[in-house]
C-alpha cells in the first residue's frame, strides 16, 4: 500500500509511521491561554454593582433655559410659517363696504398689553439671557406690527392687509402666552 503523500519512503519508516497514534493530546489544556491572548484587546472591565454609573443631569436652570429656547425657536418657526404668503382667492370689495378704521384691533392690543404686564411681573425670576432672547423676539414681532399697521393706514380698505395685521397680532398674543408659560415654570 502506497501513500501518495509519502512516495519514496523506506518501508521501515513507513511501518514506524503507521504505528504512531492518530491523535496526541497535550499535557495541559492550552485553549484558555490562547483565548485570553485573543480577547486581551476586546475585554473591558465592568464596574462592580456598588460603583454604578452616575447619570449626569442638567441643572434645573439649564433645562428651563433649554425649554425656553426650544419654545422660542418653535414660535419663530410658526411665526415665519404663518406670515408666508398664502395662496388665496382674491375677492374684490367695494371700498365703501370695508370699514377703514382700526377699531377692531383694540381687543388684540388690550390682550397683548395684559399678557405683557403678566410677563414683566414674572421676568425677574428668569435667567437674564432668556429674558433678552424673549425681548428680542418681541421687538421683532412689534416691528412687524408697526410695518403692517403702516401698510393698513396707507390702504385701509385692503382686506388682505387687515388680515395680515390681525394674524401678526394673534402671533404676538400666542408668543406672549408661551413666554408666560415659560416664566410660570420658574415659579414651580
C-alpha positions as CSV (number, residue, x, y, z in Angstrom):
1,X,0.0,0.0,0.0
2,X,1.5,3.3,-1.1
3,X,0.6,6.6,0.4
4,X,0.7,9.3,-2.3
5,X,1.9,11.8,0.3
6,X,5.0,9.8,1.1
7,X,6.0,8.4,-2.3
8,X,9.7,7.4,-1.7
9,X,9.8,6.4,2.0
10,X,11.7,3.5,3.2
11,X,9.4,0.6,4.1
12,X,10.8,0.5,7.7
13,X,10.0,4.2,8.1
14,X,6.5,3.6,6.8
15,X,5.9,0.9,9.4
16,X,7.0,3.2,12.2
17,X,4.7,6.0,10.9
18,X,1.9,3.5,10.8
19,X,2.5,2.7,14.5
20,X,2.1,6.3,15.6
21,X,-1.3,7.2,17.2
22,X,-3.8,9.1,15.1
23,X,-4.2,11.9,17.8
24,X,-1.9,13.3,20.5
25,X,-3.4,15.1,23.5
26,X,-1.3,17.9,25.0
27,X,-0.2,17.5,28.6
28,X,-2.3,20.5,29.6
29,X,-5.2,22.4,28.0
30,X,-3.8,25.3,26.1
31,X,-7.1,26.8,24.8
32,X,-7.5,29.1,27.9
33,X,-4.2,30.8,27.3
34,X,-4.9,31.2,23.6
35,X,-8.4,32.6,24.2
36,X,-7.0,35.1,26.8
37,X,-4.5,36.4,24.3
38,X,-7.1,36.8,21.6
39,X,-9.6,38.6,23.9
40,X,-7.0,40.8,25.6
41,X,-7.7,43.8,23.4
42,X,-11.5,43.2,23.3
43,X,-12.3,42.7,27.0
44,X,-13.5,45.7,29.0
45,X,-13.9,45.6,32.8
46,X,-17.4,46.0,34.1
47,X,-17.9,48.2,37.2
48,X,-18.8,46.5,40.3
49,X,-22.5,46.9,41.3
50,X,-21.6,49.3,44.1
51,X,-19.9,51.6,41.6
52,X,-22.9,52.0,39.3
53,X,-22.6,54.7,36.6
54,X,-23.9,58.0,37.7
55,X,-26.5,59.7,35.5
56,X,-25.5,63.2,34.6
57,X,-28.4,65.6,34.7
58,X,-28.6,69.2,33.6
59,X,-29.1,71.7,36.4
60,X,-32.7,72.9,36.6
61,X,-32.0,76.4,35.3
62,X,-30.2,74.9,32.2
63,X,-33.2,72.6,31.5
64,X,-35.6,75.5,31.8
65,X,-33.4,77.7,29.6
66,X,-33.2,75.0,27.0
67,X,-37.0,74.6,27.1
68,X,-37.3,78.4,26.7
69,X,-35.0,78.3,23.7
70,X,-37.0,75.4,22.1
71,X,-40.2,77.4,22.7
72,X,-38.7,80.5,21.1
73,X,-37.4,78.6,18.1
74,X,-40.8,76.9,17.7
75,X,-42.6,80.2,18.0
76,X,-40.3,81.9,15.5
77,X,-40.8,79.0,13.1
78,X,-44.5,79.2,13.5
79,X,-44.5,83.0,13.0
80,X,-42.5,82.6,9.9
81,X,-44.8,79.9,8.6
82,X,-47.9,81.9,9.5
83,X,-46.6,85.0,7.8
84,X,-45.7,83.5,4.5
85,X,-47.8,84.5,1.5
86,X,-50.8,82.2,1.2
87,X,-52.4,81.1,-2.0
88,X,-55.9,82.5,-1.6
89,X,-58.8,83.6,-3.8
90,X,-58.8,87.4,-4.1
91,X,-62.2,88.9,-3.5
92,X,-62.6,92.5,-4.8
93,X,-64.8,94.5,-2.4
94,X,-66.1,98.0,-2.8
95,X,-64.0,100.3,-0.6
96,X,-67.2,101.7,0.9
97,X,-68.1,98.2,2.2
98,X,-64.9,97.9,4.3
99,X,-64.6,100.0,7.4
100,X,-61.4,102.0,7.2
101,X,-60.9,102.2,11.0
102,X,-58.7,100.0,13.1
103,X,-61.1,99.8,16.0
104,X,-61.3,96.0,15.7
105,X,-57.6,95.8,16.6
106,X,-58.2,97.3,20.1
107,X,-59.1,93.9,21.6
108,X,-55.8,92.5,20.3
109,X,-53.9,95.4,21.7
110,X,-55.6,95.0,25.1
111,X,-54.9,91.3,25.2
112,X,-51.3,91.8,24.3
113,X,-50.9,94.5,26.9
114,X,-52.4,92.3,29.7
115,X,-50.0,89.4,28.7
116,X,-47.1,91.8,28.5
117,X,-47.8,93.1,32.1
118,X,-48.1,89.5,33.3
119,X,-44.8,88.5,31.7
120,X,-43.0,91.6,33.0
121,X,-44.1,90.6,36.6
122,X,-42.6,87.1,36.1
123,X,-39.5,88.1,34.1
124,X,-37.4,88.9,37.2
125,X,-37.3,85.2,38.1
126,X,-35.9,84.2,34.7
127,X,-32.3,84.0,33.6
128,X,-31.3,87.4,32.1
129,X,-30.1,85.7,28.9
130,X,-33.5,84.1,28.5
131,X,-35.3,87.4,29.1
132,X,-33.0,89.0,26.5
133,X,-33.9,86.4,23.9
134,X,-37.6,86.7,24.6
135,X,-37.5,90.5,24.5
136,X,-35.5,90.5,21.2
137,X,-38.2,88.2,19.7
138,X,-40.9,90.5,21.0
139,X,-39.2,93.5,19.4
140,X,-39.2,91.6,16.1
141,X,-42.9,91.0,16.4
142,X,-43.6,94.6,17.4
143,X,-41.7,95.8,14.4
144,X,-43.8,93.6,12.1
145,X,-47.0,95.0,13.7
146,X,-45.7,98.6,13.2
147,X,-45.0,97.9,9.5
148,X,-48.3,96.1,9.0
149,X,-50.3,98.9,10.6
150,X,-48.5,101.5,8.4
151,X,-49.5,99.5,5.4
152,X,-53.1,99.3,6.7
153,X,-53.0,103.1,7.2
154,X,-52.0,103.6,3.5
155,X,-54.6,101.2,2.3
156,X,-57.3,100.8,4.9
157,X,-59.8,99.1,2.5
158,X,-57.5,96.2,1.9
159,X,-58.9,93.0,3.4
160,X,-55.6,91.2,2.8
161,X,-53.5,93.8,4.8
162,X,-56.1,93.9,7.5
163,X,-56.0,90.1,7.7
164,X,-52.2,90.2,7.9
165,X,-52.3,92.8,10.7
166,X,-54.7,90.5,12.7
167,X,-52.5,87.5,12.0
168,X,-49.4,89.3,13.4
169,X,-51.4,90.3,16.5
170,X,-52.5,86.7,17.0
171,X,-48.9,85.6,16.8
172,X,-47.8,88.3,19.3
173,X,-50.5,87.1,21.7
174,X,-49.5,83.4,21.2
175,X,-45.9,84.3,21.8
176,X,-46.7,86.2,25.0
177,X,-48.8,83.3,26.2
178,X,-45.9,80.9,25.6
179,X,-43.4,83.3,27.2
180,X,-45.7,83.5,30.3
181,X,-45.8,79.7,30.3
182,X,-42.0,79.5,30.4
183,X,-41.9,82.1,33.1
184,X,-44.5,80.2,35.1
185,X,-42.3,77.1,35.1
186,X,-39.7,79.1,37.1
187,X,-42.4,79.7,39.8
188,X,-42.8,76.0,40.4
